[in-house]
Structures are given as structure tokens and as C-alpha cells.
Amino acid sequence: MSSANKPADDFYIGYMPTAPSTLASWLRTKVAVLLVLFVAVPLALMCTMSPFSNAVFEFGVVRDFEGVIYEKPYPVLIVARPGAEGFTVEGAQSGYPLVETQSTYPLVVFGKFGAGSAVEGLDGKLVQLRGTLIYRDDQTMIEIEDGSVKAIGEGTLVRANAIELGTKTLLGEIVDSKCFLGVMKPGNLKPHRACATRCISGGIPPVLLVRGEAGTAEYFMLVAEDGTAVNAEVLDLVAEPIEVTGRVTSGGGQKFLYANPSTYRRVE
């Protein structure tokens, strides 16, 4: 210890009742500095962090649902919106506001898996199921409780025709919908790549997350040109900035982007 930092030549012996005044004053100063740093450093780090998203996973809250299952391209539960009046595709394309008559809930199961095995053979069937909500912005997903899906008849609710929104070129990031909507925070970017890759390879729907100029998010379910799932084809592009050009449709609160995964372009 240099002479500038060391207290005077006071010497403290452990069995003495008090420390010499010079040494005690020096120790108090050092302890006070350490306490200030102990509080100030975490506060400074907190101020530099981004706030948590509005994503929610209602862990431990199980609800009852009833609707019609559609298995392709990704399993969903279709539920009629109470009191919603019907609309025509022609009317919506003519400039009238799009009034959705249905809600679409993508389905997953516990862990990093889609719900394909849980709803296999139930396409077009009216079912009851129990599950937990996962939601963010205007997107809502259901994690099905194991063994709770029960067919109760033929579905009379036909999936509404999607509105064609034309061909668009979109810049965004592929995320796994389950984690990003609420199960993980954060659920995107490179720190989440390994988890997202496992989720998508397990059947969870891949979504192109597109940020607007104001930071608002749009979600586009990724499908091939023929409307089939693309999970296996997009794994090496997860959590990367990419550009996709394809046909966009909207229906039931979901947007779909139809494009050949081989045409997805990584943006440097």
C-alpha cells in the first residue's frame, strides 16, 4: 500500500476494544464509497436496459375453449366472435373496413412443440379443450393442456376466406411464435436463436416479425407458396434480418406470407 493510501502509523490489534481514530475514519470512508457503488452500479445498468415487452404467458391459469380445429398449415382453433356481423370479400376489397367474424388461436403443447400430434385427425371438428393463453399485441396462442382435447361433433364454423392483400416485400426477423408471444423474454434476436431453432424444428409456427417506423409490430405466419408449413426450410435463417417477397393474406386476425423459402434473402 502506498503512503498516500495508507492510514497513519496507527496499528490495530484485534483484541483492542476500538480501532485507532485515523484507521476507523479511513475504513468508514471506504465502506461508504463501496455502499454507494453497490447501489449506483445496478441502477445505472437498469437505466440502460430496454423495458420488458407486453408479452404475457398466463402460466398456471388454465381456461376452457370451444371451437373448430384446422390442422393445416399449422394447427389452430377457430372461434366465432360474439356479435360480429358477416362481411364479403368483395366488400372488403372495395374499401370497406375489414370486420373479422372469427378469432384464430394457433395451438401448441407443453415444451418446444407444435400441437400437430394433439389434434391429429380432428381437422374440421368441433372440439372442447383446456389450455393456457399466450399473447402479445393482437396475437393470441393457446398452449393445450395434455389430454384435454375432446371432439364433440362436426364443425359448422367454416374458416373464413382470407382477404388478399397483394404481393409485398417485407424486411424482418423469423421468430418462434410461442416464445416471442410471451413464454420467453426476450424471445427474439441472436441470444434466443438456439431456443427458437429448437421450437420451430418441433413444429411451433415460424413468424416473420416486421417492425414499423414507430416500432409497432406486424406478424406474418410463414407458409410455402402451396400453403404448407415451412419449419424445416427456415431453420438456418432464424434470428437473422431477412427480406421476403410473397403473397400476403389476412383472415381471422392472422396474416399469412406465402413464399418459397429458397427465395428468402439474408440482409447484411
TIDREN-854351 format. One record per residue (C-alpha): x, y, z; residue in three letters; residue number from 1. Coordinates in nm, 2 decimals. Layout:
<sites>
     east    north       up    aa     i
        X        Y        Z   Ala   NUM
...
</sites>
This chain:
<sites>
     east    north       up    aa     i
     0.00     0.00     0.00   Met     1
     0.14     0.34    -0.10   Ser     2
     0.19     0.61     0.17   Ser     3
    -0.09     0.82     0.01   Ala     4
    -0.35     0.54     0.06   Asn     5
    -0.25     0.40     0.39   Lys     6
    -0.36     0.55     0.72   Pro     7
    -0.12     0.69     0.96   Ala     8
     0.11     0.47     1.15   Asp     9
    -0.17     0.36     1.38   Asp    10
    -0.16    -0.01     1.45   Phe    11
    -0.47    -0.21     1.54   Tyr    12
    -0.46    -0.52     1.75   Ile    13
    -0.76    -0.75     1.73   Gly    14
    -0.82    -0.77     2.10   Tyr    15
    -0.83    -0.39     2.15   Met    16
    -1.19    -0.27     2.21   Pro    17
    -1.17     0.01     1.94   Thr    18
    -0.96     0.09     1.64   Ala    19
    -0.74     0.40     1.63   Pro    20
    -0.93     0.70     1.52   Ser    21
    -0.73     0.75     1.20   Thr    22
    -0.78     0.39     1.09   Leu    23
    -1.15     0.39     1.18   Ala    24
    -1.21     0.71     0.98   Ser    25
    -1.03     0.56     0.68   Trp    26
    -1.24     0.24     0.70   Leu    27
    -1.57     0.44     0.73   Arg    28
    -1.48     0.63     0.41   Thr    29
    -1.40     0.32     0.22   Lys    30
    -1.72     0.14     0.33   Val    31
    -1.93     0.44     0.24   Ala    32
    -1.78     0.45    -0.11   Val    33
    -1.85     0.08    -0.16   Leu    34
    -2.21     0.12    -0.04   Leu    35
    -2.27     0.40    -0.29   Val    36
    -2.12     0.19    -0.57   Leu    37
    -2.33    -0.11    -0.46   Phe    38
    -2.64     0.09    -0.52   Val    39
    -2.53     0.31    -0.81   Ala    40
    -2.39     0.04    -1.04   Val    41
    -2.71    -0.17    -1.06   Pro    42
    -2.92     0.14    -1.10   Leu    43
    -2.71     0.25    -1.39   Ala    44
    -2.73    -0.09    -1.55   Leu    45
    -3.11    -0.09    -1.51   Met    46
    -3.14     0.25    -1.68   Cys    47
    -2.95     0.12    -1.99   Thr    48
    -3.18    -0.19    -2.03   Met    49
    -3.48    -0.20    -2.26   Ser    50
    -3.81    -0.23    -2.08   Pro    51
    -3.98    -0.57    -2.08   Phe    52
    -4.23    -0.63    -2.36   Ser    53
    -4.60    -0.65    -2.32   Asn    54
    -4.59    -1.03    -2.39   Ala    55
    -4.79    -1.25    -2.14   Val    56
    -4.78    -1.62    -2.06   Phe    57
    -5.06    -1.70    -1.82   Glu    58
    -4.86    -1.97    -1.65   Phe    59
    -5.08    -2.17    -1.41   Gly    60
    -5.41    -2.03    -1.54   Val    61
    -5.60    -2.29    -1.74   Val    62
    -5.91    -2.20    -1.93   Arg    63
    -6.18    -2.38    -2.13   Asp    64
    -6.22    -2.33    -2.50   Phe    65
    -6.46    -2.45    -2.77   Glu    66
    -6.42    -2.41    -3.14   Gly    67
    -6.33    -2.58    -3.47   Val    68
    -5.98    -2.73    -3.53   Ile    69
    -5.80    -2.68    -3.86   Tyr    70
    -5.47    -2.87    -3.88   Glu    71
    -5.30    -2.70    -4.18   Lys    72
    -5.07    -2.53    -4.24   Pro    73
    -5.03    -2.51    -3.86   Tyr    74
    -5.29    -2.63    -3.60   Pro    75
    -5.53    -2.35    -3.50   Val    76
    -5.86    -2.32    -3.31   Leu    77
    -6.12    -2.11    -3.49   Ile    78
    -6.38    -1.94    -3.27   Val    79
    -6.67    -1.72    -3.38   Ala    80
    -6.65    -1.36    -3.24   Arg    81
    -6.97    -1.28    -3.05   Pro    82
    -7.20    -1.04    -3.23   Gly    83
    -6.97    -0.99    -3.53   Ala    84
    -7.16    -0.93    -3.85   Glu    85
    -7.05    -1.11    -4.16   Gly    86
    -6.86    -0.94    -4.44   Phe    87
    -6.80    -1.02    -4.80   Thr    88
    -6.46    -1.05    -4.96   Val    89
    -6.58    -0.82    -5.24   Glu    90
    -6.68    -0.56    -5.00   Gly    91
    -6.35    -0.56    -4.81   Ala    92
    -6.16    -0.54    -5.14   Gln    93
    -6.38    -0.24    -5.24   Ser    94
    -6.25    -0.03    -4.95   Gly    95
    -6.50    -0.11    -4.67   Tyr    96
    -6.34    -0.17    -4.33   Pro    97
    -6.25    -0.54    -4.26   Leu    98
    -6.47    -0.67    -3.99   Val    99
    -6.33    -1.00    -3.86   Glu   100
    -6.60    -1.25    -3.77   Thr   101
    -6.36    -1.51    -3.63   Gln   102
    -6.06    -1.53    -3.40   Ser   103
    -5.78    -1.77    -3.48   Thr   104
    -5.57    -1.92    -3.20   Tyr   105
    -5.26    -2.10    -3.31   Pro   106
    -5.21    -2.42    -3.09   Leu   107
    -4.90    -2.55    -2.92   Val   108
    -4.84    -2.80    -2.65   Val   109
    -4.61    -2.80    -2.34   Phe   110
    -4.24    -2.75    -2.42   Gly   111
    -4.09    -2.68    -2.76   Lys   112
    -4.35    -2.85    -2.97   Phe   113
    -4.64    -2.76    -3.20   Gly   114
    -4.98    -2.92    -3.15   Ala   115
    -4.98    -3.15    -3.45   Gly   116
    -4.99    -3.47    -3.26   Ser   117
    -5.25    -3.34    -3.01   Ala   118
    -5.51    -3.25    -3.28   Val   119
    -5.43    -3.51    -3.54   Glu   120
    -5.74    -3.63    -3.72   Gly   121
    -5.96    -3.35    -3.59   Leu   122
    -5.95    -3.12    -3.89   Asp   123
    -6.29    -2.95    -3.92   Gly   124
    -6.42    -3.10    -3.60   Lys   125
    -6.59    -2.91    -3.32   Leu   126
    -6.38    -2.96    -3.00   Val   127
    -6.35    -2.86    -2.64   Gln   128
    -6.01    -2.82    -2.49   Leu   129
    -5.83    -2.67    -2.19   Arg   130
    -5.52    -2.46    -2.22   Gly   131
    -5.32    -2.16    -2.12   Thr   132
    -5.32    -1.83    -2.31   Leu   133
    -5.00    -1.67    -2.45   Ile   134
    -5.05    -1.33    -2.60   Tyr   135
    -4.88    -1.01    -2.72   Arg   136
    -5.02    -0.71    -2.91   Asp   137
    -5.32    -0.85    -3.11   Asp   138
    -5.19    -1.21    -3.13   Gln   139
    -5.31    -1.49    -2.90   Thr   140
    -5.20    -1.85    -2.88   Met   141
    -5.31    -2.14    -2.67   Ile   142
    -5.09    -2.40    -2.50   Glu   143
    -5.31    -2.71    -2.48   Ile   144
    -5.33    -2.90    -2.16   Glu   145
    -5.21    -3.26    -2.22   Asp   146
    -5.50    -3.49    -2.30   Gly   147
    -5.77    -3.22    -2.28   Ser   148
    -5.88    -3.21    -2.65   Val   149
    -6.22    -3.37    -2.70   Lys   150
    -6.42    -3.38    -3.02   Ala   151
    -6.79    -3.30    -2.96   Ile   152
    -6.92    -3.30    -3.32   Gly   153
    -6.88    -3.18    -3.67   Glu   154
    -6.78    -2.82    -3.70   Gly   155
    -7.03    -2.59    -3.85   Thr   156
    -6.80    -2.29    -3.84   Leu   157
    -6.62    -2.27    -4.18   Val   158
    -6.29    -2.09    -4.19   Arg   159
    -6.35    -1.75    -4.34   Ala   160
    -6.20    -1.67    -4.68   Asn   161
    -5.88    -1.48    -4.64   Ala   162
    -5.85    -1.13    -4.78   Ile   163
    -5.58    -1.09    -5.05   Glu   164
    -5.35    -0.81    -4.96   Leu   165
    -5.13    -0.84    -5.27   Gly   166
    -4.76    -0.91    -5.32   Thr   167
    -4.53    -0.74    -5.07   Lys   168
    -4.16    -0.73    -4.99   Thr   169
    -4.11    -0.74    -4.61   Leu   170
    -3.80    -0.70    -4.40   Leu   171
    -3.80    -0.87    -4.06   Gly   172
    -3.68    -1.15    -3.84   Glu   173
    -3.80    -1.50    -3.81   Ile   174
    -3.91    -1.58    -3.46   Val   175
    -4.08    -1.88    -3.30   Asp   176
    -4.43    -1.76    -3.22   Ser   177
    -4.46    -1.93    -2.88   Lys   178
    -4.16    -1.78    -2.72   Cys   179
    -4.20    -1.44    -2.88   Phe   180
    -4.56    -1.40    -2.79   Leu   181
    -4.49    -1.45    -2.42   Gly   182
    -4.31    -1.76    -2.30   Val   183
    -3.96    -1.61    -2.31   Met   184
    -3.84    -1.25    -2.25   Lys   185
    -3.66    -1.17    -2.48   Pro   186
    -3.79    -1.42    -2.73   Gly   187
    -3.61    -1.29    -3.04   Asn   188
    -3.27    -1.18    -3.17   Leu   189
    -2.94    -1.38    -3.16   Lys   190
    -2.95    -1.45    -2.78   Pro   191
    -3.26    -1.65    -2.84   His   192
    -3.16    -1.82    -3.17   Arg   193
    -3.08    -2.17    -3.03   Ala   194
    -3.41    -2.18    -2.84   Cys   195
    -3.61    -2.05    -3.14   Ala   196
    -3.45    -2.30    -3.37   Thr   197
    -3.55    -2.59    -3.14   Arg   198
    -3.90    -2.46    -3.11   Cys   199
    -3.95    -2.42    -3.48   Ile   200
    -3.80    -2.76    -3.55   Ser   201
    -4.05    -2.90    -3.30   Gly   202
    -4.34    -2.77    -3.50   Gly   203
    -4.41    -2.43    -3.35   Ile   204
    -4.53    -2.19    -3.62   Pro   205
    -4.25    -1.96    -3.76   Pro   206
    -4.35    -1.60    -3.79   Val   207
    -4.19    -1.31    -3.97   Leu   208
    -4.17    -1.02    -3.72   Leu   209
    -4.18    -0.69    -3.90   Val   210
    -4.12    -0.36    -3.72   Arg   211
    -4.28    -0.04    -3.84   Gly   212
    -4.12     0.30    -3.83   Glu   213
    -4.29     0.38    -3.50   Ala   214
    -4.17     0.05    -3.35   Gly   215
    -4.51    -0.12    -3.40   Thr   216
    -4.50    -0.49    -3.48   Ala   217
    -4.67    -0.69    -3.75   Glu   218
    -4.68    -1.07    -3.76   Tyr   219
    -4.68    -1.28    -4.07   Phe   220
    -4.72    -1.66    -4.04   Met   221
    -4.47    -1.81    -4.29   Leu   222
    -4.60    -2.07    -4.53   Val   223
    -4.49    -2.21    -4.87   Ala   224
    -4.64    -2.10    -5.19   Glu   225
    -4.87    -2.40    -5.18   Asp   226
    -4.98    -2.32    -4.83   Gly   227
    -4.78    -2.59    -4.65   Thr   228
    -4.56    -2.54    -4.34   Ala   229
    -4.20    -2.43    -4.38   Val   230
    -4.05    -2.52    -4.04   Asn   231
    -3.76    -2.73    -4.17   Ala   232
    -3.67    -2.49    -4.45   Glu   233
    -3.62    -2.18    -4.24   Val   234
    -3.41    -2.31    -3.95   Leu   235
    -3.08    -2.16    -4.08   Asp   236
    -3.24    -1.81    -4.11   Leu   237
    -3.39    -1.79    -3.76   Val   238
    -3.30    -1.47    -3.57   Ala   239
    -3.14    -1.31    -3.88   Glu   240
    -3.25    -1.00    -4.06   Pro   241
    -3.41    -1.13    -4.38   Ile   242
    -3.62    -1.00    -4.67   Glu   243
    -3.91    -1.19    -4.81   Val   244
    -4.13    -1.12    -5.11   Thr   245
    -4.46    -1.31    -5.14   Gly   246
    -4.83    -1.30    -5.14   Arg   247
    -5.00    -1.17    -4.82   Val   248
    -5.34    -1.26    -4.69   Thr   249
    -5.54    -1.17    -4.38   Ser   250
    -5.82    -1.35    -4.20   Gly   251
    -5.93    -1.44    -3.85   Gly   252
    -5.68    -1.20    -3.70   Gly   253
    -5.39    -1.37    -3.87   Gln   254
    -5.17    -1.26    -4.16   Lys   255
    -5.00    -1.52    -4.38   Phe   256
    -4.70    -1.47    -4.61   Leu   257
    -4.68    -1.72    -4.90   Tyr   258
    -4.33    -1.75    -5.04   Ala   259
    -4.08    -2.02    -5.14   Asn   260
    -3.82    -2.03    -4.85   Pro   261
    -3.55    -2.07    -5.11   Ser   262
    -3.62    -1.71    -5.21   Thr   263
    -3.58    -1.56    -4.86   Tyr   264
    -3.28    -1.33    -4.87   Arg   265
    -3.05    -1.27    -4.57   Arg   266
    -2.98    -0.89    -4.53   Val   267
    -2.63    -0.80    -4.42   Glu   268
</sites>
